[in-house]
Amino acid sequence: MKKLKTLAAGITLSLGTLSGFVHAEELTPVTVSTTWYAQAEHGGFYAAKAMGIYEEHGLDVTIKMGGPQVNNVLLLMGGSVDFIMGYGLQSYNSVNQGIPLVTVAAFFQKDPQSLVVRAGVGNDSLEEMKGKPMRVPTAGRVAYWPWLKTEYGYTDDQLQAYDYSFAPFIRDEQTIQQGYITNDGYFLEQAGVEGKSLLLADYGWDAYSATLDTTREMVEESPEVVQKMVAATAEGWKAYFENPEAANKLIKEDNPEMQDDLLAYSHAKMQEEEMLLSGAAEGGRYGMMTLERWKAFFDDMVAAETLPADLDWQKAFDLTFVNEIYGK
């Protein structure tokens, strides 16, 4: 009897192990690269990974951190990753350069780009900053700067070097520099400086950000994988705002320098600014995009002479996958 029990236990163990192998084989391996070191602004991806949402959709997702030396578009086109986080202008620039990159979802309905100023020194609006020195990095100079020149009359002689430091801002109360609305307040408090962030999206900068991008080949040959990735990441963002604990733990594993209080600040700020939700009246739609908004942003970029008017702009995105989720 003892031998039979042992044999039965062995069979059960073998079947359980086999079941695990089968389950693993059913999952489609997918790799996604983020825009920067792991942070709350990537929370939807990490929540979907940490909470098993990707697996529920049949995906085995590996998240690779971006950074200052990481070129996500090259990684995507070289086949090192299947998806990347991006932004609307990058998608249009890819079409302009003949790169088959396609945006399949847009999670930030508001681009977090901001300009940080001292409070009460005469820089309380974009109109008041005309003609004043501004610290803007290269990425900003080729993205929103041409738009600022067109919309607010800024000129290139206003531009100053930017070194990703708040030190000049602390020394000189007239300093104006690029920021990120989801962490500006945190770093200002750390520096002991009273400042404010002017979110460019509130002034008409209507770019989608934190987009999910892939290749034209992936869209055409594996649309079911794209659909699963879009749906699962959308669920991940919803889950992140309901309970960020599991995602934040995974974020800190990838980026040990990340602070709990910064994660909490960014998590709260994204909700306060309603950065991700589209269609709040319908309960919220994460990742949603519309043809009208893509067209309006394209028109702004043409007016700013950033893009040619004859660009085949609709090649930059595919609404199919988000529309499928929300029954459009």
Secondary structure, DSSP 8 states (H G I E B T S, - for coil): -HHHHHHHHHHHHHHHHHHHHHHHHHSEEEEEE-SSSS-GGGHHHHHHHHTTHHHHTTEEEEEE---TT--HHHHHHTTS-SEEEEEHHHHHHHHHTT--EEEEEEEESS--EEEEEETTSS-SSTGGGTTS-EE--HHHHTTTHHHHHHHH---GGGEE---S-SHHHHH-TT--EEEETTTHHHHHHHHT--EEEEEGGGGT----EEEEEEEHHHHHH-HHHHHHHHHHHHHHHHHHHH--HHHHHHHHHH-TT--HHHHHHHHHHHHHTT-SEE-GGGT-EET---HHHHHHHHHHHHHTTSS-TT--GGGGB--HHHHHHHT-
